[in-house]
Amino acid sequence: MTHSPQAAIEARYGRTPGSRTRDRRALWIVAGAFVVVFVAWVVWAGLDGSRPSIEARNTAHEIVDDTMVSVSFEVTGPQDTAMACSVQALNEQFAVVGWKVVELPRSEQRTRSFSELLRTTERSNTGVVDTCWVVEATS
């Protein structure tokens, strides 16, 4: 077999016709996988937007004494929907020293203000609303 010096160099460095085909095939597989992941993400993100949006904002807190804190917050959510929020009292190390779930009744108002008293296990440094969610209606 006689090989030209150019063919020997191309074979040495992986530039044969077979390697080009293999490289193109790998590129198409990677591109296809990217498209599948991207389409799945778009579908997931689109379907996720169907849940009602709830925003909670801390407005104030007052340390009543060593065992109690008052937390004031504002909730913006869908009208005529029951919601619930978890409210926390935190100490100086940001450890939870008091916690309560507050159920918010249905209302025609989109944005409402609330104030809750929380019992604490030790003196708190702050009080915050942590998370809010829609309470599913049960029949």
ABEGO torsion letter per residue (X at the ends): XBBBAAAAAAAAAGABAAAAAAAAAAAAAAAAAAAAAAAAAAAAAAAAAABBBBBBBBABBBBABAABBBBBBBBBBBBGBBBBBBBBBBBAAGBBABBBBBBBBBBABABBBBBBBBBBABBBABBBBABBBBBBBBX
